[in-house]
């Protein structure tokens, strides 16, 4: 995942969901729309959430599949969905979901890049409030590429 993994087609800035299951379904919808995953990946994302919450903190969750779901990933990609009204995630309120589809271990680089964004309060605030798909794409891709270059 050292290259740009997020395109504007995979960013939604004004989503709504009644709960985290509905939010994960929306994330899976977007990953399917961009051709990153096969339809069965959705169930793997829901199974991961049942095993362990994907809530990271700072209003961000990272829905993704189980290790066994890699066979359903067509290409590494991200989808970023903003939920301005927030979604109850059980252990926190989520306003941004960064859905991950990874065939290998590339998601580790992504998690490190996201952690850097979340540990920097101005950048975390910017991610939660981005109104433009282009701004989200720039922020995420820049962090992922910078992390790889280290």
C-alpha positions in Angstrom: 0.0 0.0 0.0 3.0 2.3 -0.4 1.3 4.1 -3.3 -1.8 6.3 -3.2 -4.6 4.0 -2.0 -7.5 6.5 -1.9 -9.3 8.1 -4.8 -12.0 10.7 -4.6 -14.5 8.1 -5.9 -14.1 6.3 -2.5 -14.8 9.3 -0.3 -18.2 10.2 1.0 -18.4 13.3 3.2 -22.1 13.4 4.2 -23.2 9.9 5.2 -25.8 8.8 7.7 -26.2 5.5 9.6 -28.4 4.4 12.4 -25.7 2.3 14.0 -22.3 0.8 13.4 -23.7 -2.2 11.4 -25.3 0.2 9.0 -22.1 2.2 8.8 -20.1 -0.9 8.0 -22.6 -1.8 5.2 -22.1 1.7 3.7 -18.3 1.2 3.8 -18.7 -2.2 2.1 -21.0 -0.6 -0.5 -18.3 1.9 -1.4 -15.5 -0.7 -1.5 -17.6 -2.8 -3.9 -18.5 0.2 -6.0 -14.9 1.0 -6.7 -14.2 -2.6 -7.5 -11.8 -3.3 -4.6 -13.6 -6.2 -3.1 -16.0 -9.1 -3.9 -19.5 -8.9 -2.3 -18.6 -11.5 0.4 -16.2 -9.0 2.0 -19.1 -7.2 3.7 -19.8 -10.2 5.9 -16.1 -10.5 6.7 -16.1 -6.8 7.8 -19.1 -7.5 10.1 -17.4 -10.6 11.5 -14.3 -8.6 12.3 -16.4 -6.1 14.2 -18.0 -8.9 16.2 -14.6 -10.3 17.1 -13.1 -6.9 18.1 -14.2 -3.3 17.7 -12.5 -1.4 14.9 -12.9 1.9 16.8 -9.5 3.7 17.1 -10.5 6.7 19.1 -10.7 10.4 18.2 -14.0 9.7 16.3 -12.4 7.2 13.8 -13.1 3.6 13.1 -11.3 1.4 10.6 -13.7 -1.3 9.4 -11.9 -4.2 7.6 -12.2 -7.9 7.1 -10.6 -10.8 8.9 -7.3 -12.3 7.8 -9.2 -15.0 6.0 -11.0 -12.4 3.8 -8.0 -11.5 1.8 -9.1 -13.9 -1.0 -12.1 -11.5 -1.4 -9.9 -8.4 -2.0 -9.4 -7.6 -5.6 -6.9 -4.7 -5.0 -5.7 -2.7 -2.0 -7.9 0.3 -1.5 -9.4 2.5 1.1 -12.8 4.1 1.4 -13.4 7.1 3.7 -16.9 7.9 4.9 -17.7 10.9 7.1 -20.8 10.7 9.3 -21.3 14.3 10.4 -23.9 13.4 13.0 -21.8 10.6 14.3 -22.5 6.9 14.8 -22.6 5.1 18.2 -19.8 2.5 17.9 -20.4 1.0 21.3 -17.2 2.3 22.8 -17.2 5.8 21.3 -18.9 8.0 18.7 -17.5 7.7 15.2 -17.6 10.5 12.6 -15.1 9.0 10.2 -14.8 5.5 8.9 -11.6 4.5 7.0 -12.6 1.2 5.5 -9.6 -1.0 4.5 -9.3 -3.6 1.8 -5.8 -5.2 1.8 -4.5 -8.3 0.1 -1.3 -8.5 2.2 0.2 -6.7 5.1 -0.1 -3.3 3.6 -2.7 -2.3 6.1 0.0 -2.1 8.8 1.5 0.9 7.0 -1.9 2.5 6.7 -2.6 2.0 10.4 0.7 3.7 11.3 -0.1 6.6 9.0 -3.6 7.0 10.5 -2.1 6.9 14.0 0.1 9.8 13.1 -2.8 11.8 11.9 -4.9 11.0 15.0 -2.0 11.8 17.4 -1.7 15.3 15.8 -4.8 17.2 17.2 -5.0 19.7 14.3 -4.8 16.9 11.7 -7.2 14.7 13.5 -9.7 17.6 13.7 -9.1 18.3 10.0 -9.9 14.7 9.1 -13.1 14.7 11.1 -14.2 18.0 9.5 -13.1 17.7 5.9 -15.9 18.7 3.6 -14.1 18.1 0.4 -13.3 14.6 -1.0 -10.1 16.0 -2.5 -8.9 17.3 1.0 -9.4 13.8 2.5 -7.6 12.1 -0.4 -4.6 14.5 -0.1 -4.4 14.0 3.7 -4.6 10.2 3.7 -2.4 9.6 0.6 0.3 12.0 1.8 0.4 10.3 5.2 0.6 6.8 3.7 3.3 7.8 1.2 5.3 9.7 3.9 5.1 6.7 6.2 6.5 4.4 3.5 9.3 6.8 2.7 10.7 6.6 6.3 
